Structure formats: C-alpha cells, structure tokens
Amino acid sequence: MPSDQAATNSVPFPLSRALLEAVLADRTNDRFVCELIWPRLGYQQDGSGRWSAGPETGEAWRQSFPVEPQFIAERPPSVALTRSIAKEHKQLLKEQLGFAGYRIGELYPRRTRRATAVNWLLADLAQRGEPLAESGPLPALLEQPADPVQGHPGDLPIS
C-alpha cells in the first residue's frame, strides 16, 4: 500500500530545502524518503503501490534491487546509494543545507541513512543541472519519533 504521504504514481515529489530539512529532522516516515528516490532512479509504481525497476532504471540498480530498495531499513541499498554519489557531490549536504551531521547521541542508522538519502537527492539535482527550490509542497509532517531507533509507526525494522 502506498504511503499516505507520497505521490501515488511514478512522478517524483518536488524537492525543496524545506522538504529535505524535514527529512533530516525525521519528520517524515521512512517509506516517504524512499518514495523521493525510487522514481528518480526509474522505479515505477504498480496499481498495488509496489515499486519495481522500470526501463529507465540503471542496469546495476535493476539487477541488485529489482523491487523497491529499502534505503532506510536495509544497509545494502543505503551503501549502494552512497556509492552512487559522484565524488564532486559528496559534500552537498554540508554545502547546500549547512548540515554538519548529527550529534553523537543522535547517531542512529535510520538518521544516518536519511542523511545519505538527502545527499543523494541533492547530487541527483546537481547532475540534472536543477536548482534546489527554497520552498515547495510538503507532506503532512510528523512529530519526531519517540524512539529514533524504531522510527515512526509503520517504519520497517532496521537491518
């Protein structure tokens, strides 16, 4: 079933500084974060809400992750996402958003993987030559989870 926060088709949700800051602040569920990336990698959503590699999906992604890679819940897709960021774009999180990282007490896999996701989204914009909008549409923002290890209700367990 598609996230109640995300688009219900394969059109990417518009990116903005406000949205990416909300992702970093853990104000969206993990599925929404993935749904920001999947269509930009060429994944397509079917009628049941499941995302699968499409004709625009790169061969490496298609072979390694034929269906919706869980960038927050699972380590291998997060590692692949990190490795896919071109060297010249590795610092965009700091350069464009002024993000200095999480504090020691905030270092949880879910949050560090969110930072990876946001950096990848910034790198994707840069590679496409598109600017990052200051503002734009936002999903219904959530409160930060009471337990950042567990995440929001419905978030997949971290592996």
BAFI-3210 file (N, C-alpha, C; in Angstrom, 3 decimals, decimal comma, padded with zeros to 6 digits):
// residues 159
n [1|2|3|4|5|6|7|8|9|10|11|12|13|14|15|16|17|18|19|20|21|22|23|24|25|26|27|28|29|30|31|32|33|34|35|36|37|38|39|40|41|42|43|44|45|46|47|48|49|50|51|52|53|54|55|56|57|58|59|60|61|62|63|64|65|66|67|68|69|70|71|72|73|74|75|76|77|78|79|80|81|82|83|84|85|86|87|88|89|90|91|92|93|94|95|96|97|98|99|100|101|102|103|104|105|106|107|108|109|110|111|112|113|114|115|116|117|118|119|120|121|122|123|124|125|126|127|128|129|130|131|132|133|134|135|136|137|138|139|140|141|142|143|144|145|146|147|148|149|150|151|152|153|154|155|156|157|158|159]
n.u [000,849|000,585|002,447|000,804|001,737|002,981|003,318|001,008|001,802|004,321|005,551|007,992|008,030|008,124|011,217|012,554|014,324|013,058|011,643|013,743|015,083|013,105|013,120|015,699|015,285|013,731|010,956|009,259|007,909|009,809|009,236|008,269|010,649|012,041|010,299|010,841|013,171|012,950|011,383|013,140|015,253|014,217|012,368|009,108|005,728|003,264|-000,229|-000,789|000,731|003,347|006,784|008,796|011,742|012,078|012,097|013,799|015,450|018,729|021,045|022,633|021,197|018,761|019,472|020,544|018,540|015,626|013,039|011,596|014,079|014,932|015,969|016,311|015,677|017,316|020,718|022,349|021,062|021,353|024,120|024,718|023,465|025,005|027,480|026,817|026,850|028,450|031,872|032,367|030,022|029,730|029,781|027,519|025,421|026,408|027,340|025,087|022,890|023,951|024,336|025,785|025,949|024,749|024,475|026,452|024,731|022,577|023,136|021,957|021,258|018,957|018,793|021,318|021,170|019,095|020,381|022,178|020,328|019,259|021,576|022,042|019,774|020,268|022,610|021,584|019,905|021,928|023,392|021,501|021,412|019,601|018,194|017,900|014,866|013,733|011,351|008,363|005,855|004,865|004,677|002,224|003,608|005,265|005,565|008,772|009,959|009,286|011,037|013,915|015,318|013,455|011,745|009,007|005,515|004,821|007,195|009,751|011,629|015,080|017,811]
n.v [-001,171|002,223|004,909|007,177|009,677|010,173|010,634|009,003|007,851|007,453|009,904|012,088|013,453|016,922|018,508|020,477|022,857|023,074|020,646|018,720|019,394|018,670|015,904|015,306|016,070|014,049|014,057|012,820|009,692|006,637|005,314|007,359|008,786|006,928|006,923|009,364|008,892|006,524|006,985|008,716|007,135|005,641|003,723|002,278|002,616|000,204|-000,768|-001,756|-000,334|-001,052|-000,681|-001,141|-001,913|-000,047|000,644|002,862|002,553|002,152|-000,392|-001,640|-001,028|-002,245|-004,965|-005,489|-004,622|-005,370|-004,794|-002,180|-000,846|-000,718|001,939|003,059|001,121|-001,081|-002,032|-002,731|-001,420|001,260|001,554|001,167|003,416|005,461|004,930|005,544|008,258|010,833|011,795|014,594|015,532|014,754|016,400|017,977|018,049|019,391|021,727|022,854|022,682|023,280|021,323|019,850|017,359|014,748|014,896|013,097|011,595|011,316|009,620|007,262|004,371|004,784|007,591|008,371|007,130|008,566|011,004|010,222|009,665|012,235|013,573|012,155|012,895|015,645|015,462|014,236|016,270|018,163|016,821|016,820|019,437|021,076|023,551|023,753|024,300|026,792|026,558|024,554|022,073|020,207|017,095|015,873|016,701|014,789|014,296|014,094|010,781|009,081|007,092|007,045|004,920|002,969|004,415|005,841|004,919|002,086|002,182|000,167|-002,392|-001,856|-003,202]
n.w [000,000|-000,833|000,669|002,838|002,618|000,234|-003,353|-005,539|-007,851|-010,416|-010,590|-009,494|-006,179|-005,630|-004,882|-002,211|-000,197|002,305|002,427|002,343|004,671|006,496|006,146|007,112|009,749|010,650|010,223|008,504|007,374|006,867|004,457|002,834|002,400|000,837|-001,335|-002,415|-003,747|-005,361|-007,874|-009,119|-009,662|-011,619|-010,959|-011,009|-010,007|-009,323|-009,611|-007,084|-005,370|-005,111|-005,909|-008,747|-010,659|-013,612|-017,205|-017,308|-015,188|-014,037|-015,071|-013,041|-010,695|-011,341|-011,496|-008,921|-007,187|-007,906|-007,043|-005,123|-003,364|000,033|001,368|003,900|005,837|005,223|005,001|002,608|000,263|001,085|001,214|-001,492|-002,523|-001,379|-002,618|-005,202|-005,422|-007,001|-006,661|-006,679|-005,638|-003,041|-000,771|-000,750|001,050|003,263|002,001|000,635|002,403|004,820|006,666|009,372|010,342|012,543|016,123|018,551|020,282|018,595|016,572|014,774|012,799|011,144|010,959|009,932|007,482|006,374|006,011|004,043|002,007|001,532|000,696|-001,654|-003,122|-003,435|-004,962|-007,241|-008,216|-008,785|-010,775|-012,765|-013,311|-012,036|-009,911|-006,297|-004,886|-002,565|-001,146|-001,227|-002,011|000,864|002,605|004,977|007,897|010,396|013,946|015,503|015,958|019,043|019,774|018,209|017,132|016,512|014,895|013,020|013,425|011,528|010,075|008,658|010,363|011,224|009,509]
ca.u [000,000|001,436|002,498|-000,215|002,403|003,690|002,564|000,509|002,249|005,774|006,044|008,689|007,574|009,049|012,190|012,833|015,129|012,169|011,353|014,942|015,326|012,129|013,619|016,822|014,747|012,930|009,555|008,520|008,197|010,897|008,750|008,237|012,024|012,314|009,476|011,504|014,285|012,594|011,091|014,324|016,100|013,499|011,422|007,723|004,763|002,149|-001,530|-000,853|001,591|004,710|007,680|009,701|012,645|011,457|013,047|014,749|016,299|020,052|021,241|023,143|020,073|017,774|019,937|020,718|017,299|014,532|011,875|011,790|015,127|014,595|017,166|016,447|015,590|018,314|022,050|022,881|020,629|021,926|025,521|024,704|023,103|026,203|028,486|026,379|027,017|029,723|032,803|032,211|028,755|029,699|029,662|026,385|024,607|027,032|027,449|023,794|021,957|024,661|024,177|027,082|025,839|024,001|025,281|026,757|023,531|021,563|023,659|021,239|021,259|017,865|019,091|022,455|020,683|018,329|021,369|022,641|019,247|019,189|022,758|021,827|018,792|020,972|023,521|020,755|019,559|023,143|023,709|020,497|021,531|018,402|018,415|017,059|013,903|013,705|010,117|007,539|004,874|005,343|003,683|001,826|004,800|005,070|006,442|009,907|009,553|009,695|012,214|014,509|015,798|012,285|011,152|007,588|004,656|004,811|008,537|010,306|012,755|016,401|018,686]
ca.v [000,000|003,406|005,776|008,225|010,963|010,292|010,599|007,662|007,402|007,465|011,270|012,405|014,536|018,050|018,723|021,835|022,926|022,790|019,214|017,972|019,642|017,854|014,527|015,243|016,238|012,849|014,491|012,020|008,277|006,116|004,997|008,603|009,076|006,036|007,343|010,511|008,388|005,480|007,429|009,380|006,038|004,969|002,715|002,629|002,080|-000,509|-000,482|-002,170|000,536|-001,593|-000,071|-002,083|-001,314|000,196|000,750|003,950|002,177|001,699|-001,847|-002,074|-000,977|-003,244|-006,297|-005,625|-004,307|-005,336|-004,142|-001,102|-000,947|-000,059|002,730|003,371|-000,097|-002,094|-001,489|-002,805|-000,337|002,519|001,548|001,371|004,816|006,241|004,705|006,106|009,714|011,223|012,401|016,045|015,862|014,132|017,397|018,864|018,157|020,460|022,952|023,453|022,752|023,634|020,209|019,468|015,993|014,553|014,823|011,719|010,946|011,202|008,757|006,004|004,014|005,426|009,001|008,499|006,736|009,712|011,967|009,674|009,855|013,660|013,903|011,581|013,732|016,861|015,086|013,998|017,607|018,766|016,146|017,224|020,880|021,708|024,201|023,339|025,339|027,089|026,018|023,787|021,265|019,330|016,129|016,126|016,406|014,020|014,603|013,178|009,584|008,997|006,217|007,196|003,623|002,297|005,268|006,162|003,750|001,573|002,080|-001,178|-002,519|-001,622|-004,385]
ca.w [000,000|-000,890|001,837|002,788|002,460|-001,037|-004,596|-005,812|-009,168|-010,555|-010,731|-008,250|-005,312|-005,824|-003,816|-001,758|001,023|003,441|002,440|002,705|006,091|007,229|006,104|008,055|011,105|010,937|010,277|007,520|007,590|006,048|003,113|002,066|001,989|-000,296|-002,470|-003,045|-004,538|-006,334|-009,246|-009,681|-010,145|-012,701|-010,478|-011,330|-009,060|-009,940|-009,017|-005,674|-004,587|-005,075|-006,877|-009,403|-011,638|-014,906|-018,315|-017,058|-014,061|-014,449|-015,032|-011,732|-009,757|-011,752|-011,128|-007,469|-006,464|-008,890|-006,424|-004,166|-002,344|001,299|001,650|005,315|006,646|004,895|004,764|001,235|-000,620|001,548|000,773|-002,951|-002,744|-001,043|-003,662|-006,483|-005,401|-007,608|-005,705|-006,617|-004,981|-001,712|000,294|-000,997|002,267|004,059|001,204|000,276|003,526|006,039|007,599|009,934|010,841|013,784|017,346|018,943|020,809|017,536|015,504|014,626|011,371|010,405|010,707|009,024|006,151|005,876|005,519|002,765|001,038|001,191|-000,100|-002,988|-003,810|-003,843|-006,051|-008,424|-008,726|-009,348|-012,040|-013,750|-013,505|-011,497|-008,605|-005,175|-004,505|-001,132|-000,574|-002,150|-001,279|001,932|003,069|006,364|008,696|011,615|015,074|015,546|016,701|020,441|019,774|016,878|016,639|015,941|013,871|013,056|013,256|010,162|009,516|008,710|011,297|010,639|009,459]
c.u [000,897|001,366|001,409|000,409|002,922|002,745|002,128|000,858|003,760|006,343|006,731|008,063|008,570|009,956|012,313|013,703|014,264|011,875|012,571|015,308|014,352|012,560|014,758|016,350|013,839|011,455|008,688|008,789|009,248|010,447|008,708|009,631|012,378|011,542|009,973|012,570|013,848|012,274|012,283|015,357|015,421|012,573|010,008|006,791|003,637|000,857|-001,649|000,022|003,021|005,533|008,626|010,576|011,924|012,511|014,090|015,697|017,624|020,223|021,692|022,022|019,068|018,195|020,029|019,411|016,141|013,238|012,344|012,870|014,758|015,824|017,373|016,510|016,741|019,649|022,501|022,361|021,201|023,383|025,596|024,378|024,309|027,240|028,104|026,499|028,411|030,566|032,594|030,922|028,669|029,458|028,445|025,499|025,118|026,992|026,107|022,843|022,633|024,582|025,544|027,070|025,020|024,966|025,475|025,517|022,421|021,989|022,995|021,244|020,154|018,231|020,280|022,062|019,801|019,278|021,927|021,597|019,172|020,396|022,601|020,837|019,420|021,915|022,748|020,332|020,762|023,500|022,734|020,576|020,325|018,713|017,505|016,164|013,966|012,486|009,353|006,551|005,560|004,270|003,203|003,014|004,424|005,923|007,639|009,495|010,080|010,948|012,836|015,080|014,651|011,651|009,676|006,761|004,610|006,171|009,041|011,434|014,087|017,200|020,056]
c.v [001,238|004,200|006,830|009,597|011,186|010,298|009,163|007,206|007,536|008,865|011,646|013,577|015,682|018,254|020,206|021,742|022,545|021,294|018,418|018,190|018,839|016,389|014,369|015,321|015,069|013,189|013,807|010,560|007,792|005,805|006,256|008,956|008,208|006,474|008,640|010,029|007,439|006,016|008,111|008,360|005,247|003,859|003,217|001,920|001,381|-000,185|-000,857|-001,305|000,055|-000,954|-001,127|-001,332|-001,192|000,316|001,843|003,647|001,659|000,205|-002,330|-002,071|-002,073|-004,642|-006,487|-005,484|-004,230|-004,725|-003,208|-001,307|-000,126|000,697|003,037|002,074|-001,071|-001,455|-001,584|-001,731|001,026|002,642|001,809|002,828|005,714|006,135|005,323|007,631|010,041|011,994|013,911|016,482|015,333|015,126|018,318|019,055|019,301|021,777|023,623|023,610|023,166|022,550|019,736|018,043|015,952|014,553|013,356|010,982|010,753|010,256|007,385|005,658|004,695|006,864|009,164|008,089|007,820|010,766|011,504|009,919|011,313|014,058|013,359|012,455|015,045|016,587|014,851|015,325|018,240|018,136|016,528|018,720|021,642|022,365|023,587|024,505|025,566|026,467|025,281|022,970|020,397|018,298|016,563|015,716|015,717|014,601|013,670|011,961|009,603|008,142|006,271|005,902|002,904|003,106|005,510|004,884|003,344|001,509|000,649|-001,234|-002,367|-002,930|-003,973]
c.w [000,000|000,399|001,717|002,579|001,051|-002,224|-004,871|-007,221|-009,232|-010,793|-009,424|-007,491|-005,464|-004,604|-003,482|-000,517|002,235|003,544|002,898|004,167|006,957|007,251|007,109|009,508|011,495|011,108|009,227|007,822|006,592|004,626|002,253|001,559|000,773|-001,540|-003,100|-004,028|-005,647|-007,724|-009,914|-010,162|-011,267|-012,256|-010,762|-010,367|-009,809|-009,192|-007,549|-004,779|-004,483|-006,193|-007,426|-010,391|-012,973|-015,989|-018,119|-015,894|-014,591|-014,234|-013,653|-010,688|-010,073|-011,314|-009,626|-006,695|-007,457|-008,349|-005,326|-003,089|-001,111|001,802|003,129|006,136|006,413|004,511|003,301|000,275|-000,212|001,116|-000,730|-003,277|-002,473|-002,155|-004,989|-006,540|-005,945|-006,591|-005,564|-005,918|-003,545|-000,581|000,142|000,227|003,138|003,287|000,951|001,454|004,828|007,093|008,076|010,465|012,116|014,961|017,716|019,444|019,786|016,415|015,542|013,145|010,569|010,033|009,769|007,615|005,547|005,318|004,175|001,682|000,591|000,346|-001,517|-003,769|-004,276|-005,012|-007,345|-009,048|-009,420|-010,691|-013,137|-014,052|-012,996|-010,150|-007,544|-004,798|-002,996|-000,463|-001,652|-001,354|-000,232|002,227|004,452|007,232|009,999|012,736|014,979|016,362|018,137|020,575|018,382|016,304|015,932|014,815|014,100|012,975|011,776|009,510|009,669|009,740|010,548|010,660|008,977]
res [m|p|s|d|q|a|a|t|n|s|v|p|f|p|l|s|r|a|l|l|e|a|v|l|a|d|r|t|n|d|r|f|v|c|e|l|i|w|p|r|l|g|y|q|q|d|g|s|g|r|w|s|a|g|p|e|t|g|e|a|w|r|q|s|f|p|v|e|p|q|f|i|a|e|r|p|p|s|v|a|l|t|r|s|i|a|k|e|h|k|q|l|l|k|e|q|l|g|f|a|g|y|r|i|g|e|l|y|p|r|r|t|r|r|a|t|a|v|n|w|l|l|a|d|l|a|q|r|g|e|p|l|a|e|s|g|p|l|p|a|l|l|e|q|p|a|d|p|v|q|g|h|p|g|d|l|p|i|s]
***
